């Protein structure tokens, strides 16, 4: 059976520079997803035209820059991540080739074999954030799981996280001892319901 060998990472996009190539629906979707999760993300969008919704979104976020022109290799300078978000497969492949030569991580929309990373389906309850990946196999399943988890996780979860942080801040001892104490406190969350 095939396994998912992706390593989940959460980027602090407010500390990185992201390039999105494509100003249409796909570009708008990717920029929206990034801003929804990281409102201060530094994003430059390069395209020959922009969807009005993307222009409106950029107007609301001072960290988003729209550059109306064709993509060139120079657009990669100073960028940490790239998203090729056009419906032009040839252009997307060109962006991928240039990104690889520049050693910049890239996501090519709807082309898993050209992706260094995927933009997962995100579930968020306050400070808790879960990313769901199907290894590029089925974004639809990831979306459905997101809906199930969003509904299943209690709204009080953020309050619990704040209380556990306060407890953690008060704990004494080395790291291993603190982990042991926190595990004891939270074991009720994973106990088999038949034991209770």
N, C-alpha and C positions, 0 to 999 in steps of 0.2 A: 504494500500500500504506500502510495506517495505521501510524503510528509511536508508540512509547511516549515521550512527552515529560515523564515524571515526573523530578523531580530527587531523587536518593537522598540522604537525610540520616540521620545517626545521632544521636538525641537522648540527652542525659545526663539520664535520667528522675529521677535522685536530686536534680537541681537544679530540677525542674519539678513542678508540681502537676497531676495528671491526675484528671479526673472520668469515672467510668464510670456510665452510667445503665442499670441492669438487673442483677438479682441471680440470674438463672437460668443455664441452660447457656451461653448466649452470653456473658453477663457473666463467668462463671467462666472460659471459654476465653480471653477477652481479658485478664483480670487475670493468669491463669496465664502467658500468653505474655509479658506485660510483666515479670513477676517473674522468669521464667526467664532473661531477658536482662538485667534490671536489678533485682537483688534488693532494692535500697534505694529503689525507685521510690516516690514519694509519691502514693498513689492513694486517692481517696475514691469509694466505691460508694454510689449512692443507689438505693433500690428499696423497694417495699412488702413484699417478702419476699426471703429469701436461701436459695439452695441450701445444704444442710449442708456440701458440699465447699468452697464459697466461704467459709463461716464458719470452717471448719477452716484454710483457707489464710490468711485474715486473722489468725487466732490465732497463726500462725507468723511473721507479718511485722508488726512494730510500726508500719511506715510505711503500712499499709493500714487505712483507717477505713471501717466499714460504717455507713450512716445509713439507718434504716428509716423511710421516708416517701415521699410522692409527689414527683416532680421539680418544682422551681420555678425560676424565673429566677435567684433568689438563689444557687442552687447553683453558678452559673458564676463568682461573684465570686472573684477570685484564682486562677482556673484557667488553665492554659496550653494544655491539650489536653483534648478531650472525645471520649468514645467512647459513642455511642448503641448499646446492646447489648441491646435487647429484641426480642421477636417481635411487638410491637405497632407496626405501620407508622405509625399516626397519632401515637403518642407519639414515635417516632423522628423524625418530621418536625417535631414541635413542638420537640424538643431541638435539631434542626438549625437551625430558624428563630431560636431564642433565641441559639444559639451564634454564628450569623452576625451578628445584631444586636449582640452583645457583642464581635465581632471575635476570637473564640476558634476556633482550628483544630479541625475535627471529622471524625471517622470514623463513618459510619453503617453498621453491620454489614450485609453483603449488599446494599448499595444504592450501587454505585459512583458514580452521578451526584450523590449528596449528600456525597461524601467529598472533603475537602481533602487527605487523605493515606490511605495504605493501610498496614496492618500486614503486612509482607512475610513470606515463608517464610524462616527463618533457618538458615544453616549456620555452625557454630562449631567451630573447632579451636584451643583455647587463646586467644591474643590475636587470631587471625584471625576475622573475622565477615563473612559475605557475606549480603546480603539479596536475595531473588529476588522480582521483580514481573512479573506478566503483564498489568499495566495493568487489573486487575480482571476480566479475561476468563476466566481459569481457575485458581482456587486449587488445583485438583487437579493440574494440570501443575506448578505451583510446588512442591507437596508432593513430587511424583515427582522433580523436578530436585534438590530438597533431599536426598532419599535417595541419589541417584546421586553428588552432590558429596560428601556426608558420607563415603561409602564410598571415593571416589576420592582424596580429599586425605589425604596421609600423616599419621600421628600425630606424626611428628617435626617437623612444620611449625612448631610453637611454639618448638621449640629453635632452628630456623633463624632465626626472627624475633628471638629474643633475641641470637643471635650477630650478626646484621646491625645490630641496634641498638647493640651494643657497638662494632662497626666504625664505624658512623656517628658515634658520640660521639667517636671518635678522629680522624676525618677533619679535615683543615685546609682552609682556603679559604672562599670565599663559597658561597652556596647553590647556584649553578649548577655550580660545580666539584665540590661534594659529590654532587650529582645525577649528574653525569658519571661520577664514580668508582664510585658505587653501581650505576649502569647497567652499567658494565663488569663489576663483580663478579657481577651477577645475570643477565647475558646468556645464560648456559648454560641458564637456566630456560625461555627462549623460542626457543632455537635449533632449527632444523629437525633432527629426528633423523637425517636422511640426511647432514647435514653432519658429524656426529660420528664 
